């Protein structure tokens, strides 16, 4: 049987095979909190206490998965976003801090607007539409995804959050589905935007575990989703409405030019907290 302190150092030592010491320590703390239900301070106070046999077994199982390269969020099944826990698994992307910035941007732009209608394209875990509904409770929010497995995750997250978001299965790239989507003041998307030939440049825990359906686009058409969203907006965005998207930094300028060429105005390219061109807002 292991004591809390022993368990921490065991996890940290083993994880230094695949992570640097600082990241290994951070993962060890997060894993132990998930398994034991005790935070870092509580475990420090109780450092001599033995962890339960079931908890030790859970730690050993988690270590095997982490050492194979699986992201911690899939091992624990949880990622925090905008201060709330979201269920995640191999069917959805892991929500990231940059996406929180996108949500905050939209919420700030539209906080004084009543009767707001929002469409989220490619919802994954549901973090964007759920967070927007929490920030803009009077908005009507519709969210679509081509993956039924992803939508099942999103629906469970919706139930935990206790908000009303309409989730539907739909392939946005199929323009025959657009007439069913009426009109919106805001269209938001964190779409697939990584060309297939970038695959080997990704960290293995992204490349080998996060869903390719939500990551990759054809090498010869990296702006595929942005072009479709721009075309959709011509007929389905209200006058003065806006499109917000996350971007691939390497194609950010090309995306800006494409929206401009399609008649959109007030094209704003915004950097994320890391100083990378990450998101765009355009208005009709």
N, C-alpha and C positions, 0 to 999 in steps of 0.2 A: 504494500500500500504506500502511496506517495502523499507527502505533505504538500500544502499549497505552494510553498517556496520551492520544493524539489520539483514539483510538476512544472512550474514556470521555467526553471533552468533547463529541465529536460527538453521541453518544447523549443526553447530558444536555441539550445545547442544543436538540436537536430535540424532546425530550419536554416541555420547558417550555411548549410550545404547549398541552398538555392536562393537565399536572401542575405543581404548585408546584415550586420549585427543589430543596427537600429531598427530596421524593418522587422527582423525576426523577433525582437523583443516586443514590438508593437502588436504583432500578430499573436504572440503568445499570450499577452494580456487580454486581447479581444476574445481569443478562443476560450480561455479559462473563465472569463465573465459569462460567455454564452453557455458553457457547460455547467458551471457551478451556480450561476445566478448571483454571484458576488462580484462587486466591482473591485478595482485595484486596491483601494484603501481598505475595504473590508477584508480582502485576502491578506493584506499586509498585517492587519491587526491579528488575524487568525492564522498567521503563516505556519504555525506548528500543527494546525488541525489537519487530520487525514482526510483526503477526498474520498468520496464513496466509490465502491467498486464499479458501479455503473458509470460514474463520471470518469474514472480512469480508463474504462473500456472505450468510452466516447472520445476521450483525448487520443488514445492510440489509433482509433479508426480515422479520426480527423487528420492525424499526422501522416498517415499513409496517403491520404488524398492530397494534402498540401505538398508533400514531397514529390508527388507525381506532377505537380504544377497546377492543380486545380485552385482557382481563386478562393480565398477565405469566405467571400460572400456566398458562394455556392455551397461550401461546406457547412456553413451555419444556416444557410437559407434566408439570410437577412442582410439588407443594406439600408442604412439610414439616409433619408432624403428630406430636406427642409424640416428637420427636427422630428421626423416620424419614421418608424420602421416599415420597410416594404419587403414583402416576400419576393425572393428572386430564385430562379433556377436556370437550367441550361437552355430554356426556351426564350429567355429574355436577356437583354443587355443589363449590365450592372449600372444603375444610375450613378452619375458622376457629378462632382461639385460644379462643373461648368454649366450643366443643365439647370442647376438651381439659379444661376445667374440669368438664364433665359427666362425662367418662370418669373423671377423678380422684375425683370425688364417689362414683361407683358403686364404684370399686375400693377406696376407703377403707371404705365401708360394709360390703362383703362380703368383705374380705380374709381373714377367719378362718372362712369358711363352706366346707365341703366339699360335693361333689356338686351344685354350683350349676348351674342351667339358665337361660340368658339368651336372650331373643328380641329382636332388633333389627328395627324396622319402618322400611322405607324407607332402605336402606343406602347408596345412592349409590356413593361411592368405596370403601366398606368400611372407612373409617377408624375408626368407632366399634367395630364388633365385633372387628376385628383388634387394635386397641389394648387392648380389654377382655381378649381372650384372652392378650395379652402380659402384662397386669397380673395376670390371674387364670388362670394356665395350667391349673388343674384344672377349670375351668368348661367346660360344654358350651354352645356358642354356635351359634344358628341365626339367620340373617339373610335377610330377604325384601325384594324390590323388584318393582314392577310393570314396570320397564324392563329388558328383556333387555340393551340396550346398556350400561346402568349396571352390571349384574351382570357383564358381561364385563370391565369395568374393575376391579371389586371382586375378581374371581377372579385377575386378574393381580397385583393388590396382595397378595392372600393368598399367592400363590406366592413373591413376593419376600420376604415377611415370614417364610415358613416356618412358618406356624401352621395349625391345623386349625379352620376355620370352615365351617359348612354354609350355602351360599348357594342360595336357591331363588327362582324366579319366582313371584310371587303378588300378587294385587290384594287388599290388606288391607281395603279398603272393601267388598269383596264378602264378606258374612258366611258364604256357603256354603263359603268356604275355611277357616274357623276350625276345624272339626272335625279338620283335618289337622295342627293346630298344638299339640295336646296341652296340657301344663301347664308353667309357668315360674315361677321364683322372682323373676326380674327381667324386666320389659319396658322397653325403652328406645327412644326415637325422637326424631329431629330432623325432624319432619314438615313438609309444606307448611303455612304459616300466614299468608301475606301475602294479604289480600283483593285482588281484581283492581283495585279502585278506588285502591289504593295504588301501582299500577304506575308512574305518572309521578313518584312521589316518590323512586324508586330511582335510584341512580347508573347511568348508561348502560352501564357495563361489567358491571353485574349484570343490569339489565333486558334488554339486547340480546344477552347471551352465555350467561348461566347458564340451565340448563334450567327453563322455566316449569312443567313437570310437577312439579318438586321445590320450587317456590317458592310457587305461588298456590293459593288456595281461593276458592270463590264468595263474593261480597260479602255474601250473605244468610246464610252459614253459616261464619263464620270459625273456629268450634270443631269443624268437621267431624271432623278426625282425632282430636282429643282425646276427643270423645264416643264415637267408635268404639273407641278404645283403652280407655276406661273400661268400656264394655260388654263388650269382650273379656275384660278382667281379672276381671270378676265370676265367670266360669266357668273361666278358664284360668290364673289367678294362684294360686299356692299360699298357704295361710294364712300370714300374716306377710310375704308377698311384696310387692314394691314396683314402682311405675311411675315412670320418670324421663323427662322430656321437656324439650326446649327450647321456648321460648315467644316469641310476639310481645308486646313490652312493653305495647302498647296493650290487649291482651286478657288480660293475666296475671291480673288480679283475677277476671275472668269465668271463666277456666279454673279457678282455685282454687275458686270457688263451685260450678261444675259438678261437679267431683270430689266435693266435700263433699255435694252433693245426691244423688249416686249412691252414697253410703254409704262412701266412703273416709275413713280417719282419718289423723292425723298428717300433714296436708297442709303441706308446707314449700315456701315460695317463696324462691328464692335469687337474689341479684344476681350479675352477672358482674364481671369486673375493671374494667369501665367504669362500675359502679354502676347498671346497668340490670337490671330484673327480667327474668331470662333463662331460668331453669330451675325445674322443679318436681319434687318427690318426694311421692308419696302411697302409703299402705300399706293393704292389705286387712285 
